[in-house]
Amino acid sequence: MKRLVLTFHIAIVACLAGFVMYHIWSPEILINDSLEYKLAANNMVDYNTLYGCVLNEPLDFRLYGKRTLGYPIFILFQLESDFLILLVSVSIYALIFFLGINILAKFTQTRMAFMLYLFLFVANITLALHTTFVMADLLLAAIITAGVSVCFESRISLAARVKGLSLLWAIGLLLKPVLLPSLILAPVLLIYFKNVHHKWYLYMVLPFIVFIVGSFVNMQNTQVFEYSSISTINLGQYNSKLMVTSAEGKEEGDAYVNQNTFQIPRNAEEYAKYKEGVTKLAFDQLKSNPLAYAKVHLAGMIKMILDPGRFELYTFFGVNDKEQSLTELLYAQEWQKLKTALYRNKTVFVLFVVLFLLSIMKLFIALFSISKNRNTLLLWLIIFYFIAITGPIGAARFMMPVSILYSVLICLGAERILNFFKKRTKS
């Protein structure tokens, strides 16, 4: 067992060292999300305003609430040094690794499971490459993994676990609005604990406090009470657009979002009209052909599970085409353009294909972990939540927050397969 622990440490240190050295000598990776996070943090320091762009340029009122408070606050004190941001990201990456080990240890102690976990972690290219991106997904992955680890920690009291989970839940919501629909569970859990354990665990209201505070901050800037504008943006410019693209073609999809309704709002009055107009237009479009949307949503969920990190790979190696969405090309079935975009760097394409085949194998093995064990069911429910809520724009980075939980299930599935063949051999 000591050799196994030593192997873990050597592997993780080697990976971390490689990421740091490559990032130091490679050109800076410019991503729109990263730029918005940095500008939001800068504007909070200089102008006490949460806004994801340059304030002395024409205002885009969508950018007031697009990036939630959590990650800009997190990088606020690291902005003077990109290298410091990198070191912090690498430390989070290492933390996630050991949190996953802790979760896996709750289910099994076999050497095979831990060695497979090590391989899966190193092969998780999305998680690895996010150490070099200024994005909230890596930190959210740490929060989700820590939350599950706390949930399974039977050595601490229930009250301490509920307090820890509530705090992590609130921090996770601060980081990304993807957790917003999960607030429905808060009153359910509150009543459950009261009925079963005869105690009010009022820590459960922490995520609601985050929601209210965040919404009021946005209301001060835009006069609209909402937690994040990203929900409207995704609904109009991604979900409904992808449905139109899939049903009618890319040109029609582009024409759909070029309507006056989608014009950039430059003041609070225009933003209120933008939000109302885009929401109505998108819902009318989705209701007009629910089967087409269901097809696109399901395809996005499948894509999210199988995508090994195309965006991260092609962005990291500088071959990502920023002018066109490969997801739109996929839904529009424009195979030649898609092929040309993917073939831009053959080495990266081969790596992508290998990792894609590995993703298929991982899904097949993970399905064998399904059992009546309540803890494994909890892992599956958390994973399914992220897959279902992301919808048509599903990609590896949206799966990343639950990728460690997924790796644990793959290890358990592999162990179950191995035990099956062992029993067959003995019989």
FENLINTA-V841509 format. One record per helix or strand of 2 or more residues. SS is the DSSP state (helix for helix, strand for strand). FROM is the first residue (numbers start at 1). LEN is the number of residues. Records with the same first field share a line. If there is no record, write none. Layout:
SS->FROM-LEN, FROM-LEN
This chain:
helix->2-24, 32-16, 61-3, 69-10, 82-24, 111-13, 125-8, 137-15, 158-18, 177-21, 202-21, 230-19, 250-8, 260-3, 268-21, 290-17, 310-7, 326-6, 335-8, 346-24, 374-20, 396-31
